[in-house]
Amino acid sequence: MSSVSTYTTRHFLGLKGVSAEEITSILDRAAYWEHNPSKVTNQLQGKFVSNLFFENSTRTRFSFELAQKRLGVDVLNFSAAESSVQKGESIYDTVRTLESMGIDAGVIRLKPNGVLQELAEKIKIPLINAGDGNNEHPTQALLDFYTMRKQFGSIKGLTVSIIGDILHSRVARSNLWGLIALGAKVQFCAPASMQAPELAEFAPYVTFEEALKADVVMMLRVQLERHDTGLLNSAEEYRAQYGLTVERASRMAAHAIIMHPAPVNRNVELDDELVEHEKSKIFTQIAHGVPIRMAVIERALS
Ligand code: CP
C-alpha cells in the first residue's frame, strides 16, 4: 500500500517533511486571523466540516469548532459515544459514511497509530489530524511555534527542551519535526522508561540541569491513560525527579519561557504555582489554537 505524505494538498496529517516555508506561511496566515477584527466571517460559507473525535479532547475540539465558526463553516460534531461506533461500526465506515453525505472535510482524532494514514489513502475529502496516537499532533505544534515566534521574533537558533513522557507524545514528535525545519535546536529530557530511542538521532537526551538552560522549557503531560503498568512508581517520585518545580524554574534563564500543551497534571510534571506564572505561556498557547486552526482549515478547503 502506498503511503500518503504528511502534508499533501488534500490532507494535513503531520509536520514530518514539511518545509520551513510552508510552516511559516501557516503562521503568517494565523497572524492575519489573530488580528482580524471580525469575530465571524463568511470566508468559508457553504462548507460543511465534521469534527470526528474518537478520543477525548477539550482544547483541540473546541478551538477547531471556534475556528470553523469564525470562518462561517457549518460544523457537524461527531461523538463516538453517541454514534453507531457503539454498535461496532468501524472508524473507516464512519468516515466514509460522512464523506458519502457530502461533508467537505474531516477533522479527526484517533487513539490507535496507523489508522489515520490508512484512512488518508482511501478517503477523498481532506482529513486534518487533530491528534493521531503517539504519532503527530501538527496543529498543537503549529500553535506552539506561533507562541515562540511571537515571544522571540524568530524560531531559528532557539534551544527548546522537551521534558517528560516523550515515548507517548505526539506533541513531542510534531514539535521535533517542525522545529528542526525552522532551524531550532531540540533536546529531550525523560526518564529511561519514557524515552523514544528512535528519536535520539534527531535530538539528544540531556540532564534536567542542561534542559533548564534552554530558551523554551516545554513540559509534557505524563499520559497515564497510555501507560502500561510499571512506567510510573508515583506522582511524588516523578515530580521529584522530572517535574518542573518552583525551585527548578527559578534556575531558568531570565528570558526563558515555560510551555505545556495541556491538560496539566498539576504538581506532577509542573508545580501548581507555575501554571499561571509570568514565565508560563500555557493559556497564551491555548488562545493561539484558534487562529492557527483557522489557517489550517482555510488551507484544507481552499
Ligand atoms: N493539547 C491538547 O491536545 O489538548 P486536548 O486533548 O484537550 O485537545
Residues whose N, C-alpha, C, O or C-beta is under 5 A from the ligand:
A	BS01	CP	N56 S57 T58 R59 T60 R61 P261 A262 P263
